[in-house]
Amino acid sequence: MKKLFTLTLLALLFTIKVYSQEKIYFDENWEKTTQNKMEYYRETEPKGKFTLIKDYYKNGTLQMEGLASDITPQNEVYEGKVTWYTKEGKVINSTTFSKGKQLGPAQSFDEKGRILEDFTYNSDGGYKGKSYAYKDVENSSYFNSLTIYESPEVYKTIIYDEDIKGIRYETSIEKNGDSETKYYGDKGKSLGSNSYSSSTTNSGTVVEYYYNPMRVSKIEKYKNGNVIESTVFGKNGNLLQEEKKNKKDGYKTTYDESGKKIGNLVYKSNTEAEYLTPYEGEDYQFTYDYLQISTIDVYKNGSLVLNKSFSDNGKLYSEKILKDDSVQEMKYYNDNGTLKSNITYKNDLPYNGTSYDDHNEQLYKDGVLVHSKTFFEGTKLQYEKKLNADKNTYEATVYNDKGAILYVYNQPVDESYLFTAQIAQYINGKPANKAVVKNGILQSGKIKLKIDSGTKEIERSGKWILLKIYDSNGKLTQDSKILADSEQDETNYSPQTGISEDNLLYNIF
């Protein structure tokens, strides 16, 4: 009898050993695969009424371990503490489960071992605890942060630099969605707060910050939704601008980095509109990062008389001269300060001269646009349109970024709101298609256009428009025959079969 018991016990131990050594192989998506294609593998072992799961990386390093009542891959029902590891053997996540649901402590860590989340989950799916974010992580915020949760709906987030008690701001969110943000400066000095509620207007203080290192860039004080006081600081902490307003008047004073006063603007009350408007002086506007001036508006007796704009490098780009609130002249400058061009205006419209706008250049004579150019980034020509000798037609050419012609088209000067033109299309540098378009409707011929999903071909056949759409691989995905509208305006323009000038300008083959 004793010998039989011994043999049974040995057989049971052997069975357990074989069972525990059984492996299941997974690919990178945790789908079952063969050993030679695996990225992970799993070993399981009975533990009472549960099963111990151990997942490993391909190199044999432990990836996860924990108990489960159901070990079906990707549908496991975990029980108790389950831990996940990096390839280097560091804990990356530790979570407690009950019948497959999170219940109790849960923590996660980054690759440096710093804690990211430290939560405790309850039975109804809610949680409390803390989450962390670090500014030295790629594609993260410019600041460190700590969020303290009383529940998923009630929490406080602290945004800080190095010292969580130093320069920072803290935003608290209540269950009803109301919030309050408290702002702090150097050494944790309180700068004020701002509360938000759907039932109240904005009153309080709003502070903006530079980063690396964290410094105060702007302080604004609000009353009944209006800014009544504003202060801008440079990265070195020097005062750049201060603004104060009351019901009757106000001022804005601007300084350079050395503290020298360079501009002053006076506000006065507009009795008709019951708010303050610029009246006399210079209004300096900064770029979004407050590192340089973007525009200067000059006012006299309540009217804007001069607008100066500056390029990204801080150089004067243009001057707009106004009289009685109407544009009289525009001047454009080169980076070295020399005059690039000037253009006069009549009835607030360009009249004589050349204007520049981003990548566009337009020449006007006696109020008529006679020559227009658009450039890619840099100086490479993308589009050119010229008025013909008879002054009744624009002759236009569109190029790709390699300089090859894409389209040549003639467009009547008295064109309606919708596109009208005779078009010749080039593909691979050779004439390919011809088309006539009136008010955005293809009247004859065929044209090929690029779209987000691939390309489309539009061809006129009698009263019908034939539409073919191809995916990015050239596979035909739609082949339609559509009855063309006899007339078309902006109210019934069809984006599927309609043709606009932008279709030609921004279709790069």
Buried (B, 14 or more C-beta within 10 A) or exposed (E): EEEEEEEEEEEEEEEEEEEEEEEBBBEEEEEEBEEEEBBBBBBBBEEEEBBBBBBBBBEEEBBBBBBBBEBEEEEBBBBBBBBBBBEEEEEBBBBBBBEBEBBBBBBBBBEEEEEBBBBBBEEEEBBBBBBBBBBEBEEEEEBBBBBBBBEEEBBBBBBBBEEBEBBBBBBBBEEEEBBBBBBBBEEEEEBBBBBBEEEEEBBBBBBBBBEEEBBBBBBBBBBEEEBBBBBBBBBEEEBBBBBBBEEEEBBBBBBEEEEEEBBBBBBBBEEEEEEBEBBBBBBBEBEEEBEEBBBBBBBEEEBBBBBBBBEEEEEBBBBBBBEEEEBBBBBBBEEEEEEBBBBBBBEEEBBBBBBBEEBEBBBBBEEEBBBBBBBBEEEEBBBBBBBEEEEEBBEBBBBBEEEBBBBBBBBEEEBEEBBBBBBBBBEEEEEBBEBBBBBBBBEEBBBBBBBEEBBBBBBBEEEEBBBBBBEEEEEEEEEEEBEBBEEBEEEEBBEEBBBBBEBBBEBBB
